Amino acid sequence: MPETLSDIGLVGLAVMGQNLALNIADHGFRISVYNRTKETMEKFVAENPSTPGGVHGEVTLEGFVASLKRPRKVIILVKAGGPTDAVIDGLIPLLEPGDIIIDGGNALWTDTIRREKALAAKNLRFIGSGVSGGEEGARFGPSLMPGGEHAAYLEIEPIWNAIAAKVDDQTGKPLMGAMPGHPIEGGVPCSTYIGPNGAGHYVKMVHNGIEYGDMQMICEAYSLLRLAGLTPKEAGDVFAEWNTGLLDSFLIEITADILHQTDPTTGAPFVDIVLDTAGQKGTGKWTSTNALDMGVPAPTVAEAVFARFLSAVKEERVAAANILTGPSLPFTGDRAEFIAAVHDALYCSKICAYAQGFQLMRAAQAEYHWTLPFGEIARIFRGGCIIRARFLQKITEAYQNNATLTNLLLDPYFKSEIDRAQTNWRNVIALAATHGVPAPTFYSALSYYDGYRSARLPANLLQSQRDFFGAHTYERVDQPRGKFFHLDWPEPGRPQLEV
């Protein structure tokens, strides 16, 4: 046992684990680290001898646990699923009642619920914390979404608030420029208690689903700019300009950088030499599956997932391109006006994607008996995470103005923004269709908007069909909701029933 006990421990020294450990140590907290491969741990400790808090390594799990202050706090950053369970199983016999295990991986929220329940039976506490921002976020300030027992959260709150990204408390803009050993001081931390058991990992999952939508929308905007004849560099200039206004965000910023990049091998625009097949780790699929399970409309996130699936069948698409036909119309409009219209289409679609994400979280809190702090969730998304964006401040304000807001589209600010921009949005989608440019998230976002604002949808015909072939019953417009009826339909093709 070391002479000085550590404030917290971390198991798993892949890049994310190393960066988060250094972030913690930079803020003056002593951290013990353990890795299954001891050479990885020893190399990491040797390379970081002078952090403000100190990094202490242990070659055995027993020594690692013994090196921690009580109540012990152990972060796990290993692969989700079985590997996480294996680490937990190894820790359980070594911990004491009241000790805290923190899963910082991309865990399925139902696994977090299961784990917390199982550990509570052993008098151990469990926190499932979303950690967003990638490797750089882990090192210099992520967005953190902890869920679990509130008393357990309070034990880690000083560390979580210290290491989280910070935003300006007036403007909501991220505070940038941290350096190793010199973290950002001041500002509002992008971390807050989300709720019991799996709430933190659930919100992280929805964050990732929104991220899928955001990225696909940007790709569709880029594709439309190319239709108008812009080179990658010119498109990059447009995204850089957009990043100074309403669309100011991390993803828009890096898109501009990517489009300005040249390939070091060929000198061609970098984006043109990247194969058009996109990978994924599954969290967008989880979001879409959960939306289907709970009956919540989240079509834009789902379309973003399907777009990645479609990109993956590259060989089929190449073959189909030689067989299937579509329009080959040249772009003939005013380029500057079209660029402004694409901006508005991207912004309106983005609003709808976030509306769907928050609508899904609203349904989840009823399903899992949570009380989610929606304004705080938008606040902690403003810095550190991949979807950090200026307009998240407006979502925070929307929930501050109305904590029971049923849908972001009903907030006065977002209503006025879509009222202002929807003509451009519709024109861009019409042009995409007439020119054969796939834009699934733009299309689905507009359909969601138009469906949500419709007092009457053609589902009356659909329910009639269901009653016809399956006696599934129907409700009537002239009777109270909840009363169901069935019509004794004639055989198909027979004369209609007499009144």
N, C-alpha and C positions, 0 to 999 in steps of 0.2 A: 504494500500500500504506500503511495507517495506521501510525503510529509504534508503537502497541501492538497486538499480534496478539490475536485473540479465542480463547477456550478452546474454543468450539464454534460452529457455524453452523446456521441454519435456513432452509429454502426453503419458502415457502408461507405467506402472511400472511392467511389467512381467520381467523375468530374463534379456532378451536382453535390455530392457529399463533401468533397474537399472544399469546394467554394463556399458552401454554407458554413462549414466549420471555421474557415478563415474569417468569414463575415462575423461570426459570433466572437471569435478571439479578438478581432479588430476593435470590437466594442467593449473590450475590457473584461469579458467573461472567460474564465478558464474552462477549457473543454478537453475531455478525454475522448480519444478516438480508438476504434477497433475495426479491423477488417479481417475477413476470413483468410486472405493471403497476407501474411505478416510482412512480407517484403514491401508491399504497397504501403502499409502503415508506416514502416520504418523509414522509407524514402520520403513520405509526406512530412513526417515529424522533423526529419533531418533538414529538409528544405525550408522549413518555417520555424526557425529557432527563436525569433524575436518579436512575436506578436504581442500587443499590449496585454491581452489576457493570459496567453500561454496555451500551447497545444501539448497535451500529454498523451502518449501512446501506450497501449497495453497489448501484449501478445496473446492473452487468454481472455475469454469472456468473463471468467471469475475475477481476474485482476481488474478488468475494465469496470465491472459493477462496484467492486470494492473501492475504486478510486473516486466515487461520486458522493457529493453531499446528500444528506437525507432531507426531505424525500427525494429519492433519486429521480432524475429526469433523463430519459434515454430517447434520442431521436433515431428512427430507423429510416434510412434512405437506400433501400435495395429494390430490386424488381418487384412490381406488384404481384399479388397472388400468392402462390406457394412459397416463394422465397421469403416474403414478409412473414407468413405464418411460421416458417421454420425458425426465423430469428426470434419471434415472440416466444415460441416453445422453448428455445434455448435460454431465454431471459427469465422466464417464469420461476424456475426453481431458485434463482439467485436473488430475486427481489423480495422486498418486504411489504407488508400492507401499507397502502398509501403512496407507494412509488408510482411513477407516471411513465408510460410508454407513449411516444409520439410518432405516428406514422406520417412522414412527409412526402410519401410517394403518390403517384396517380392511382390511388386505390378506388375500386368500385365502392360506392357509398354503402351498399348493402353488406359488403364485407366488413366495413367499419362498424356498422350497427352490430353485426355478429360478434366481432372481436371485443367491442366494448362490453357487451353483455357477458361474454365468457370471462373476461378479466375481472369484471365487477364481482362475479361469483367467487373470485379468489382474493377479493379485497385489494385489487390493483386497479389503477385508473388509466384510462386510455383517451388520447386526443388524436383525432384524424384531422390533419391540417393540410389544406391545399397550399401548394407553394408554386407561384407562377412567376415567370420572368426568364426561364431558361438558365443557362450557365451564368450569364452576366448578372441576371437578377439575383441568383443565389449568392453571388460574390459581393455585389454592391448594394443590394436592396430589393428583395422580391415583394410581391403582394402576397399576403398571408391570410388564409381562411381557416382558422382553427374551429373545430367543433368537438363537443364532448361535455363532460361534467364541468359546470361553471367554476367550481372551486379548484379543479385541476387546472383550468385555463388561467386562473389568477396566479397560480404558481409560475407559469411560464410567461405571463404577460410582460414583465419588464424586459425579458430577452427578446420576445417577439416584436415588441414596439421599438426596441433599439435597432434590430437588424433589418426591419422592414424598410421599403422605399419610403421617401418622404415627399409630400406635396406642400406647396405654399398654401397657408390657411386662408388666404384671401382670394387668390386666383384659381386654386386647385391645380396649378401646373406642377409637374414633377420637378423636384430639385435634383439637379444632375451634377456630375463632376467628382464623385467620390474616388479616392485613391486608396490603395492598400495601406492600412494603418491610419488613415485619416478619413473616417466616415463622415457623411453629412450630419450636421447637427441642426436642431430646430426643425420646424415644419410639422405637419400632421402625418403620423405613421399610417401606411397603407396596410393596416392589420386591425381586425376587430373580431370579437367573439361572435360567431355565426349562429350557434345553437347547439342542442344536444346531439349525442351520438354521431350519426353520419352527415349532419348538416354541412359541415365544412367541406367534406369531399364532394358532396352533392353540388354545392355552389361552384366548386372548382370544375366539376364536370360540365356544368352549364356554361361557365366561362369558356371552356375549350370548345363547346358546341358553337357559341357565338363567334369564337375565333375562326372556326371553319368557315362560317358564313362570311365573315369580314374578308378573309383571304380570297375566297372565290369571287366575291363582288368586285374586289380590286382587279382580279384577273379579267373579269368581264369588261370592266371599264377600260383596261389596257387594250383588250382585243378590239373594242370599238374605236379607240384612238388610232390603232393601227389601220382599221378600216378607212379612217379619214386621211390616211397617208402619212401619219407621223412616224418618224424613225424611232427606235428605242430611246435614243438620247433626247429627242424632242418630247417623247412621252414622259421621260424622266423629268424634264424641265416642267412639264405640266403638273406632275405629282409633287414636285418641290414647291411649286406655287400653291397648290391645294393645301399643302402642309402648313401654310401660314394663315389659314382661315378656318372655316367650320370643320374641315376634315382633318385638322391637325391631330396626328396620332403616330404612334410608333410604327404601325404597319405601312402607313402612307410614306413616312420618312424613309424606311428601309427600301420600299419599292422604288423611290426616286434614286436611291444609291445603287440599287441593283441595275436599273435601266441605264445608268450612266457608266456602268462597269464594262470594260472591254476584256475579252478573253486573252489571257497572257500568251497562249499558244498561237492563236490565229490572228489576233487583232480585231476579230469580228465582235459585234455586240455580244456580251456574255450571255444574255438571255436567249439569243438565237442559237447557241450551241448546246443548250441544256435540253435533254430529251423531255418531251411533254408527257411524262408519266409521274403522277404525284403519289407519294406514300402517305401513310397515316398510322397512328398508334391505337386507334379504336375509341377514343373518348367522344368524338363526334358521333360515332355510331351509337355509343351508349346513350347520348343525349336524345338522338332520334328515336331509338327503341323505347326509352322511357316515356317520351312524349306520346308515342303510340299506345303504350301500356296504360297511360293515365288519360288518354282521350283528349290531349291538348294539342291544338294546331301549332306546329312548329315546322312548316313546310320549307322555309328558307334554309334552315340548318340541314334538314334532310336532303335538299337538293344539292347543297355543298358537298355532302358525303357522297351522294350518287355521282356528282361530277368527278370526284376522285376515282370512284370505281370505273367510270367510263374512260377516264384518262389511262387507266391501267391496261385496257384491252387495245394496246397500241397496234399490234399486228392486224387485228380485225378492222380497226379504223382505217389503216393504210389500204387494206384490201377493199373495204367498202367505198373509199374515196374514188376508186377506179370504176365503181359500178353505179353508185347512187348519185343523183343529180340534185341541184338546188339552184337558186338564183345566182347570177354572176353580174349584178348591177354595180357600176362604179359609183363611188361617193360623189355627189354633185352639190352638196349644200355648202353653206358658209362655215369654214372650219372653226373660226373663233366662237361662233354661236353654238356649234355642235359640241365643242369642248365644254362650254358652260352648261349645256344640257346634260352631258354625261356626268359632270360634277353633281348636278341636282339629282340625277337618277341614282347615283351611288349613295348620296346622302339620305334620300328617302328610303332606299332599300335597307340601308344600315339602321335607320330608325326602326323599321319593321322587324329586322332580325333581333334587335335588342328587346323590342316589345314582346316578341315570341319567347325569348329567353326568360324575361321577368315574369311573363304569364305562366311559364312552366314552373318556375320556382314558387309562384303563388299557389299553384295546384299542389306542389310537393309539400308545402307546409301544412296543408289540410290533410294530406295523405299520411304524413309521418308525425303529425302533432307538433310541429315546430312553429316558432314565431320568428320569421326571418326579418332582419333589419334591412329592408331593401335600399333605403337611402344610404346606409353605411356600406352596403355591398357595392353600390355604384361608386362611393367615395374611395374604397380601397382598390377599386379597379383603375383609379386615375393615375397610379404610378406603379412601377415595378413589373406589372404583368404585360402580356403580349398585346392585349386589346386596349391598353391605356390610350386615352383619347380625350381631347378637350371637351367633347360634348357630354362626357360622363358627368361633368359638373351639373349639366342641365337635368340629368336623371336624378342626381342627388337632390337638387332643388325641387324637382317634381314631387318626390316622396316627402320632402320637408313640408311642402305646401299641402299635400294630401296623403297621409300615411296609408289610407285604404284605397288608393288609386287602383282600379281594376285592370287598366291597360295604359301603357305609356302614350298610345295614340290619343287618349282622351285628355291628356295634360294640355293646358292652353298653349304652352310654348311649342310643343311638338305638333299640335293641330295646326298652328299658324305656319310652321315651317313646311308642312306637307301641302297646306293650302297654297302657299307661295310657289312651291317647286313642282307640284304634281303634273302640270302641263308638260314641262320638259321631260319629266320621268316617263310619261306616257308616249311622248314623241320618240324618245330614244328607244323604248321597247318596240314601238311600231317599226322603226327603222331597222332594228336588229332582226325582226321577223322578216321584213321584206328583203333584206340583204343576206339572209341565211346565216347570221352570226349567233351561235348558241349563247344564251344569257339566262340560264335556269334560275339563278337566285334573283336576278332583276325581275323576271316574269313572276316567280312565285311570291315575291314580296308584294308586288302590285296586286296579285290575285288575293293574297291575304288581306291587304288593305281594303280592297273592294268588297270582299266577302264579309269582313268585320263590320263595314259600314252599311251593309244591306239589311234592312228590316225584314225582307222576305227573300229567301233563296229557293232554288228549284228542288230542294230536298223534299218538298211536298209531293212531287212526282216520284221521287226515289222511295219515299215511305209508302206511297201507293203501290209501287211495284213490289215492295217487300210484303205488303199485306196480300197482294194478288197471289204470288207464288208460294208464300210461306206462312200465311195467316199471322204475320208478326204484329198486327194491329196498328192503329194510328190514333193520333189526337186530332180534335176538331178545332177550327178557329172560332166556332161559336159556343164552345164549351170550356170550362175551367181546365187549366193545365193539370195533368195527372190522371185524367179520365181517358180510358182507352176504348176503342171501338174496332169492330171487324165487319167488313162487308162480305156478304155471301156471293163471291164473284162467279160469273158464268165461265164456262170453258172458253179457252182462247178461240177467237173467231166466231163465237156465238153472238146472237143479238144482245145488246146492252139491257141491263135490268130496267124495268119500268119504274117510274117514280110513283 
